[in-house]
């Protein structure tokens, strides 16, 4: 697969991507990027031959697990959104009143979604739980300017206007459900074994552009910490907006040097008194940072 550039028009080169009418996966790139972020879509919007789309949930077990990880309000929003896309004939054939007994009937709504999914009326577009292992997918998801980089699923409180679908939430570091990381996990294991045999080198560099205005007064206490994830944490370096390498624009461009190319790294962003801290990426091999 060719490298994904920082261009929102540069889609994955699957054949299904070329036949997809509306590129609904674009919605996954806004409002935070985290595993199991999802929405439901009518297949009429996808075109022909979309089954190899990397963002389509492959089993209903996976879909049900994702639904059970969100609040009732979020599920209801997605549920009502897909209702509005059904054709008149689909509405007649799949009557929600045959599945849903009352407003809070989560199980009935899930069965309604299942009936639509099994008959290929709808699909669930989601960010795979294993996307952090795929450097090209990461780059594509984070390509759009203006995106707030959120690598872990934000903490979600129960909504005051309805019950949670489940009491326990599935976090970014927990469930990958029935998904299989496939070749990506195998490649990572191979890379780990290779790292043990290679001599360490410390001539590595890494550059990153962040959608943080270095001239904004609120950004002056932001801290960006790149550190290696080996037990000894042999590399750790803090930078701030004062280390911006490209002055004159609204972005913070940082460059880290003298990195050990045999190690894996995490980049933590601390927004100081004005926000929380989060990870842009975690435990990522050096070579994937340039993948």
C-alpha positions in Angstrom: 0.0 0.0 0.0 1.5 3.4 -0.9 2.3 5.8 2.0 -0.6 7.9 3.1 0.3 11.6 2.8 -1.2 14.4 4.8 -3.9 15.1 2.3 -7.5 14.4 3.1 -8.1 13.4 -0.6 -5.5 10.6 -0.4 -7.7 7.6 0.5 -6.6 4.0 1.0 -5.9 2.3 -2.3 -8.3 -0.6 -1.8 -10.5 -1.2 -4.9 -13.6 -0.6 -2.7 -12.3 2.8 -1.8 -12.3 3.7 -5.5 -15.9 2.5 -5.8 -17.2 4.1 -2.6 -19.5 6.9 -3.4 -19.3 9.2 -0.3 -16.1 8.2 1.6 -18.0 8.0 5.0 -14.8 7.0 6.7 -13.8 10.7 6.7 -16.1 11.1 9.7 -13.8 8.9 11.8 -11.0 11.6 11.6 -12.9 14.4 13.3 -13.7 14.9 17.0 -10.9 12.6 18.3 -9.4 9.3 17.1 -9.7 6.3 19.3 -10.4 2.6 19.0 -14.0 1.5 18.4 -15.2 5.0 17.5 -18.1 4.1 15.2 -21.2 5.1 13.3 -23.9 3.1 11.4 -24.5 3.7 7.7 -26.9 2.6 5.0 -25.1 0.5 2.4 -26.6 2.6 -0.3 -24.0 5.2 0.5 -21.0 2.8 0.1 -21.3 1.7 -3.5 -20.5 -1.8 -4.9 -17.9 -4.1 -3.5 -17.1 -2.4 -0.3 -16.5 -5.5 1.8 -12.7 -5.1 1.9 -13.0 -1.6 3.5 -10.6 -1.6 6.5 -13.1 0.3 8.6 -16.1 -2.0 8.3 -16.9 -4.2 11.3 -16.6 -7.8 10.2 -18.9 -9.6 12.6 -21.9 -8.8 14.7 -20.2 -9.9 17.8 -17.8 -7.1 17.2 -20.7 -4.6 16.6 -22.5 -5.7 19.7 -19.3 -5.3 21.8 -18.8 -1.8 20.5 -22.5 -0.8 21.1 -22.2 -2.2 24.7 -19.2 0.1 25.3 -21.0 3.4 24.7 -23.6 5.4 26.6 -27.3 4.9 25.8 -27.5 8.4 24.3 -24.6 7.8 21.9 -26.2 4.5 20.8 -29.6 6.2 20.4 -28.1 8.9 18.3 -26.5 6.3 15.9 -29.8 4.3 15.9 -31.9 7.3 15.0 -29.4 8.4 12.4 -29.6 5.1 10.5 -33.4 5.1 10.7 -33.5 8.4 8.7 -31.5 6.8 5.9 -33.8 3.8 5.3 -35.8 3.8 2.1 -39.7 3.5 2.3 -39.5 -0.1 1.3 -36.9 -0.9 4.0 -39.0 0.9 6.6 -42.0 -1.3 5.7 -40.0 -4.5 5.7 -38.0 -3.8 8.9 -40.5 -2.2 11.3 -38.7 -1.1 14.5 -41.9 -1.7 16.5 -41.5 -5.4 15.8 -38.2 -5.3 17.7 -38.3 -2.4 20.2 -40.9 -2.4 23.0 -40.1 1.0 24.6 -37.7 3.9 24.7 -35.1 2.2 26.9 -35.2 -1.2 25.1 -31.5 -1.6 24.3 -31.7 -5.3 23.5 -34.6 -4.8 21.1 -32.7 -2.0 19.3 -29.7 -4.2 19.0 -31.8 -6.9 17.4 -33.2 -4.4 15.0 -29.7 -3.4 14.0 -28.7 -7.0 13.7 -31.6 -7.7 11.3 -30.5 -4.8 9.1 -26.9 -5.9 9.2 -27.6 -9.5 8.4 -29.6 -8.5 5.4 -26.8 -6.1 4.3 -29.0 -3.0 4.6 -26.5 -1.3 6.9 -22.8 -1.5 7.9 -20.9 -0.3 10.9 -17.9 1.9 10.2 -15.4 1.8 13.1 -11.8 2.5 14.0 -10.3 -1.0 14.5 -9.1 -1.7 18.0 -5.7 -2.6 16.5 -5.2 0.6 14.5 -2.3 1.6 16.6 -0.3 -1.3 15.1 -0.9 0.0 11.5 1.4 3.0 10.8 -0.3 3.9 7.5 -3.8 3.8 9.0 -2.6 6.0 11.9 -1.2 8.5 9.5 -4.4 8.6 7.5 -6.6 9.0 10.5 -4.4 11.9 11.8 -4.0 13.5 8.4 -6.6 16.3 8.6 -5.5 19.7 9.9 -7.6 20.9 12.7 -7.9 17.4 14.3 -7.4 17.2 18.0 -5.1 14.2 18.6 -6.7 11.9 21.1 -5.2 8.4 21.1 -7.1 6.9 24.0 -10.8 6.8 24.2 -11.9 9.7 26.4 -13.5 8.9 29.8 -17.2 8.7 29.4 -19.7 9.4 32.1 -23.2 8.1 32.2 -25.7 10.5 30.6 -28.2 12.2 32.8 -31.0 11.6 30.2 -30.7 7.9 30.0 -29.0 4.7 31.3 -25.6 3.5 30.0 -25.8 0.5 27.7 -23.4 -1.2 30.1 -21.9 -0.1 33.4 -18.3 -0.9 32.3 -16.7 0.9 29.3 -14.3 -0.6 26.9 -11.1 1.5 27.0 -8.5 1.9 24.3 -6.0 -0.4 26.1 -8.5 -3.1 26.9 -10.7 -5.0 24.5 -9.9 -5.8 21.0 -12.8 -8.1 21.0 -13.0 -10.8 18.3 -10.8 -8.7 16.1 -7.6 -10.3 14.9 -4.6 -8.0 14.4 -3.4 -10.4 11.7 -0.3 -9.6 9.8 0.3 -6.4 11.8 0.7 -8.2 15.1 2.9 -10.8 13.4 5.1 -8.0 12.0 5.3 -6.4 15.4 6.5 -9.7 17.0 9.1 -10.1 14.2 10.3 -6.5 14.8 10.6 -7.2 18.5 12.7 -10.2 17.9 14.8 -8.4 15.4 15.4 -5.6 17.9 16.9 -8.0 20.4 19.6 -9.1 17.9 20.5 -5.6 16.5 23.0 -3.3 18.1 21.5 0.0 19.3 22.0 3.0 17.2 21.5 6.6 18.4 21.4 8.6 15.2 17.6 8.6 14.8 15.5 11.7 14.5 11.7 12.1 14.5 9.7 15.2 13.5 6.0 15.8 14.2 3.6 18.6 13.4 1.0 19.4 16.1 -2.2 21.4 15.7 -1.2 23.6 18.6 -0.6 27.4 18.0 2.8 28.2 19.5 1.8 31.9 19.7 -1.3 31.2 21.7 -0.8 32.3 25.4 -2.6 29.2 26.5 0.0 27.0 24.8 3.0 28.4 26.6 2.9 25.8 29.4 2.2 22.9 27.1 4.9 20.1 27.4 5.6 17.4 24.8 7.5 14.4 26.1 9.0 11.8 23.9 10.3 8.7 25.7 11.4 5.2 25.0 9.3 2.4 26.4 12.2 0.1 27.4 12.3 -0.7 31.1 15.2 1.7 31.7 13.6 4.5 29.6 17.0 5.2 28.1 15.6 8.1 26.1 13.4 10.9 27.4 13.1 14.5 26.2 10.8 17.3 26.9 10.0 20.1 24.5 7.7 23.1 24.5 6.2 25.5 21.9 9.5 27.4 22.2 11.2 24.5 20.4 8.9 25.1 17.3 11.0 24.5 14.2 8.8 26.3 11.7 8.0 29.8 13.0 5.3 32.0 11.4 2.4 29.5 11.2 -0.2 28.2 13.6 1.4 24.8 14.2 4.0 23.5 16.5 6.7 21.6 14.6 9.1 19.6 16.8 12.2 17.5 16.0 13.7 15.0 18.4 17.2 13.8 17.8 19.7 11.2 19.1 17.0 8.5 19.3 17.9 4.8 19.6 16.4 3.4 16.4 16.0 -0.1 17.9 13.6 1.1 20.6 9.9 1.9 20.7 8.5 5.3 21.8 5.6 7.1 23.2 4.8 10.8 22.8 2.8 12.4 25.7 1.2 15.8 25.3 0.5 17.7 28.5 -1.7 20.8 27.9 -0.7 22.4 31.2 -3.3 24.2 33.4 -5.7 24.5 30.4 -6.2 20.8 29.7 -5.5 17.2 30.3 -2.6 15.1 29.1 -2.9 12.4 26.5 -0.8 10.3 24.1 -0.3 11.0 20.4 1.1 7.4 20.1 2.3 4.8 22.5 4.9 2.1 22.4 5.5 2.5 18.7 8.7 1.2 17.1 11.0 3.8 15.7 10.7 2.5 12.1 6.9 2.8 12.2 7.2 6.5 13.1 8.6 6.9 9.6 6.4 4.1 8.0 
